[in-house]
Amino acid sequence: MTLLGTVILLMVACAGTGVVLTREPLSQCIAVSFYGLLLTLMFFIFQAPDVALAQLAVGAVALPLMILLSMAKIRRKRDEPED
């Protein structure tokens, strides 16, 4: 394994740990997006460009967007006056 491969694996491990240890939902969403970008880079370095493209679309864009939309809907329902 090359030095670049070792470094990216360590970065992915640190980012995954950071996602788990983050407690605020908004910060966790940003951490998940960063983790998805690192996974995309890892797949690209290990010569899997098709998997990297799928990871970029799902892990770095779609998943954080769905989390943010869900958080906004929950916040809107919570702030709504009850009948």
N, C-alpha and C positions, 0 to 999 in steps of 0.2 A: 504494500500500500504506500502511496506517495505521501509526502508531507502535507500537501494540500488536502488530501482525503482525510488524513488524521485530524487536521485542524477543523475541517467542516463537521466532522463527526463530534468533536468536542463542543463546538459551538451549538450544534443541534441538541446535544445532551444538556448543556447549560440553559438553552432557551426553553426546553421542555420542563426543566426544573423550575424555571422562572414562571412559566404558565401555571404550574401547579401551586406554587407558593404565593401567587398574587391573589389578593382577597377582594379588591374592588372590581365590580363587573366591567366598567369601562376600561380600566387598565388591563384587565384580563383579556378583553376583546382585542386591544392593541397588541398584547403579547402573543395572542394566538395568530394574529396576522403576521407578525414578525417571524414566528415559528414556521408558518406556512411558507414564507419567503425563503427561509433557511433550508427547509426541506426541498423546495424547488431547486435551489442552488446545489444541494447535495445530489439530487437525482441527475441534474445536468452534468455535474463533475464525474459521476459514475456512469456516464454515457447511456442515460435513459431519457432522451429528450421528449418522448411521447408521454412518459409518466410525469416528467417535469412540467409539461404544458397542462396536463390535467390537474396536477397539484396547484399550479398557479391559479387556475380558474376556480377551483373549489376551495382550497385551503387558505389562499391569501386574499381572495375577493368575495366569494359567495358566502362562506361561513361567517366571517366577521360582519358582513352586511346583514345577514339573517339575525345574528345576535343583537346588533344595534336596533334593528326594526322591532324585534321582540321586546327589548328593553323599553323602547319608546311607547309601544302599545300598553305594556304593563304600567308604565308611569302615567299614561293618559287615563287608563281605567281607574287607577288609584286616586288620581286627582279629581275625578268626576264626582259631582255631588250625588248622594244617594236619594232615591225617591221615598 
